[in-house]
């Protein structure tokens, strides 16, 4: 059985296009967070997650914000400092 699969074109591949849109939006927001609030994106994510849940563990922040434990730890330490 032969198949005539078309080659993958990233410009037409929805997951790739969504990833690019997310990256562009994140970069724009990162500049705003830095300029207005002196926060990095991970710091902002930690702060926003704590604000939403009030009492939350670092592990739960990582799960909710899709961040690794090292990134959560560094962002939390920077916010605390």
N, C-alpha and C positions, 0 to 999 in steps of 0.2 A: 504494500500500500504506500503510495507516494502522496505527499502533501505539498502544496505550493504556497507555503507561508510567505507572506510579505516580510521584507526586512523591517526591523524596528526603526521607526523614525521618532526620535525623542520629541521633536516639535509637535507631534500628534499624539504622544503618549500622556494620557491624563495625569497619572501619578507624578510624572516628571514636571508637567506644567504647574500642578498644584504646589510642588516643592519649590519651584522658582518663584511663584507668587508669594508663598509664605516667607521665603528668604528676603525678597525685596521689601515686603511689609515690615519684617522684623528689623531689617537694617535701618529703615526710616524711623521706626519707633525707637530703636536703640539710640539714634542721634538725638531724638527729642528727650528721652530719659536722661541722657548724659548732660545735655545742655540745660534743661530746666531743673532737674533734680539731683544731678551728680550721681546717678545710679546706673549700674550696668544692667544688661537684660536679666542675668540670673538674680541679681539683687532685687530688681523690680518684681520678678516672678515670685520670689520668696515672700517679699513684702505683701504682694497682692493675695497670695494664698493664705498667709497668716491673717490678713484683714478679713478674708472671707470666712475662715473657719475658727478664728480666734485662738482656740486651744488645739494644737496639732503637732505631731512629732515630725522630726526631720525626715524620717523615712516616709511618712505620709505626704509631706511636702514634695519629696522627690517623685513619688508615684503620681500625685495630682498634677504637678507641673512638668512631668516627663523629663526630670533632671537626675543625673547620677548623684550618688551620695557625696562625692568629693566636691562637685559643683555646688550642691546645697550647703555643705559645710563651709566652703570658702565664701559664699554669698552671705550666709548668716554671720560669719565672723566679721566681714567687711561692714555689714549693717550695724553690728554691735559696736564696732570701733567708731 
